[in-house]
Amino acid sequence: MKLFSKNKMIIGAPVIIVLCIALYAFLTKPAIETHTWELFTAQQAEPMLTIAHHHNYTFDDDPLFVASKPIELTCVAKNGKLTITDKTNNKTYSGAYEVKSRNIFSLQRYEVVIEGKKGTANISSRFNRTLFISVDGYYLNFVIK
């Protein structure tokens, strides 16, 4: 009796691959938890205006940033909870997130609730690991701190 016959290998290899993928998905943290995020820009949807930007950036004479204020805002996620800290205005916002889909190569999607307002969040590897949050008519663009 052969321990590793050709038929067993043909059937066993896909099973092992599926088990490895399932274990990886089960054991890895969501990407939103792997970094502290800092605000790059905040935009209002209607009318479309950039209302805030990273506290260390200056946008001299750029019409897109004419109404924008510098702000120091960070976002941290852990175990389904979000904490957004506004150091400029001494405020903290609480929220939650739930993973909706994962793609380890490019994009992860989340449903978020921040201060009772429902929204969505996406993390894209294509844009240097950027966290995009859309909630209550605002778009928050975070980068890795």
Secondary structure, 3 states (H helix, E strand, C coil): CCCCCHHHHHHHHHHHHHHHHHHHHHHCCCHHHCCCEEEEEEEECCCCEEEEEECCCCCCCCHHHCCCEEECEEEEEECCEEEEEECCCCEEEEEEEEEEEEECCCEEEEEEEECCEEEEEEEECCCCCEEEEEECCEEEEEEEC
